[in-house]
């Protein structure tokens, strides 16, 4: 099936396609989360919630593999490299007490996925210590096991974890198709620049499309 995208349309075999919902965590999206505590405008991220909900519904109906990710670390921080700790002032570091529990620590309230796009039982929830969903996770093996070649990329933030995952996917031979209304950044400028880079030079890292284009295909293909 051909899907409208930039820089050019892309063939999508739905049986070889997974929906990735990246880091839709309370700490990033809720007004009482860590992102807001740092002064970010979380409403910029919240605009992704409705389109992701619609996609999840259609993907579940079509039987697509759905993979949710969460960025976070073990309580003893043994999986957290110094590069993720040292650059920020004490009080705003991973593991410090935040408004919704210890910042980006597995099991804390803020680390959880927002209620609006909560995973259903049986859906994969991948805990990742890095920005890329491929780093120190079983993602590559999971995708091969399920015969997946295409990844529909949604979640937050466009410029950090979504982008790192797109680049990781491209390097490993997976097609990354980013849904522009389903990803967002605390910075509209970085969001736009990231999408521009992904689709530059004939699709150097992947493709950019919209949820409407994907829903059109998914809803026409419900089994
Ligand atoms: C994500 C971040 N998920 N911005 N993390 O993008 O630190």
Boltz pocket constraint, residues with backbone or C-beta under 6 A from the ligand:
constraints:
  - pocket:
      binder: B
      contacts: [[A, 22], [A, 23], [A, 71], [A, 156], [A, 157], [A, 158], [A, 159], [A, 160], [A, 161], [A, 162]]
      max_distance: 6.0
